[in-house]
Amino acid sequence: MDILILKFSLYELFLSITFSLISLLLCTKVIEKFILKKPLFKILDEKNSAAGIFYGALIFSYLWIISGSISPAVSSLQASVVNTGGLTFSILLKSFLQFSLFYIISIIVAFSTIGLAFKIYTYSTATIDEIKEIKDGNIAIAIALAFTFIAFSMFVKPACQNVLASLVNYEKQIR
């Protein structure tokens, strides 16, 4: 068993679990405040399937894009360890700070691009008030938006991840 690979994997697991939960809470608050304009639990208590589909697709889309911040952070840690010859607390701390920057950038990208996609979609369907329809239980509208967001996030994540990976200087990591 390679202990160093185990440490990298545990670091990645820690980032994945911790920041997916933080992202889930943050995304839920954003959806409630800016999109639904009503607490989610109240809408779901009404057994509104359309709202559940819409919410689930938004969460999936946001988390899909945001998850792209983890791989470049782990690569950065690996490069630092290889270039310095060992894993130290300062290297781990620097890597975590770099991940925090990647995480913030990916959140900004996720919220702004999905927000823009939502605006463009609702502009193209100007005669339909999608949020009202979803609140009224229109599953067709919820499914159409859900797949739009999911497909959009699948296109955006690789580009976002490549931008973040380009910020890692593999040659000059902590010397």
N, C-alpha and C positions, 0 to 999 in steps of 0.2 A: 504494500500500500504506500502511495506517495503522499506524505503528510502535507507537503506544500499544495498539491492539487486539492486535497481535502480542505485546507484553509481557504483557498480561493473559492471553492464551492460553497463553503459555509458563509463566507462573506457575501457571495451572490445570493444565497438563500435568505440571509438576514435582510439585505437590501430589498429583495423581492417581496418578502412578507411584510416587512415594516412599511415600506413606501406604497405598496398596493393598498394597505388598510388606510393609510393617511390620504392617499388619492381618492379612495372610495368615499371617505367622509367629506373631503373637499368638493368632489364632483357632485355629491348629493346636495350639499349646501348651495352650490352654484345653480344646479338645476331647479331647486326649490325657489330660490330667490329671483333668478333672472328669466327662467323659462316657464315653469308651472305657476309661479307666484302664489303658491299654496304649499303647505307641508305635504310631503310625499305620503306620509302614513295616512293622512286624511283621505287622499285620493285612492290609495290602495285599500283602505278600510271599506270603501264603497264598492269593492270588488270590480274595479275598473281595469279590465284586461288590456285595453288600449294604452292606458297610462303605464301599466307594467311593462308592456312591450317597448314602448317609447323610452322609458327610464332605463331598462336593461340594455337597450341598444346604445344609448348615450354613454352609459357607464362602460360598456365593452369598448366603445370607440375611443373614449378618453384614455382608459387604461391601456389599450393596445398601443396608442401613440406614446404614452408616458413610459411604458415598459422598455422602449428603445433607449432609455437613458442608462440602463443597467449594464449592458454589454460593454460599451466604451469605458465605463468606470472600472469594470473588472479587468479589462485589457490594460488600462492605465496602471492599475495596481501590479499586474503581472510584469509589465515593462519596468516599473520601478524596482521591483524585487530582483529581476534579472540584471538590471544595470548596476545595482548596489551590492548584490550578492547575498541579500537576506531580507527577511520581513521584520521590520521594527515598528514600534508604536508610532513614530513620527511619519513613516511611510504610509501606514494605515490611516492616520489622521489626514494626511495630505490627500490621499486617495478619496477619503470620505468627503472632504471639502470639495474636491473636484466633482465627485458624484452629485453633491448638493447643487452645484452650478448646472450640471447636466440636467438634473431633475427639474430645476426652475425653468430652464430653457424649454424642456419638453412640455412642461405644463403650459407655458405661454403659447407654444406652437399648437398644442392640442386644443386649448380653449379658443384661440383666435381662428384657427383654420376650421374647426367644426362650427364655430359661431358664424364664420363667413359662409360656409356651406349651407347652414340653416337659413341665413338671410337670402342667399341666392335662390335656394329652393322655394322659400316662401314668396319671393318676388316673382318667380316663374309661375307660381300658382296663386296669383293675386286675388282671385275670387274666393279662395278658401282660407279660412282662419284655422290653421292646423292645430294650434294649441287648444282652441275652443272645441274643435272636433274631437281631439284626444280626450279632453276632460269630459266630453259627452259620450265617450265610449266607442268612437269610430275606429274599429280595428284596422280597416283598410288603410286609413291615413297613417296610423301608427306603424303598420308593417312597411308601407312605402318609405316613410322617414327612417325607420330602423335600418332597412337595407341600404338606403342612401348613406347614412352615417357610417355603417360598417364598411361598405365598399370604399368610401372616401378615406377612412382611417387606414385601410389596407394599402392605399396608394401613398399616403403621407408618411407613415411610420418609417419605411426604408430611407427616405430622403432625410428625415429628421435624425435618424440614427447615424447616417453618413456624415451629416454636419457635425454631430457630437463627436464622432470618431475622429474627424479631422482636427479637432481641438486637442487631441492627445499627441504629445510630442514624444514619440517612442525612443528617439535617440538621446534626449536630454532629460529623461525622467530622474529626478532626485539624485544628484551626484554628490 
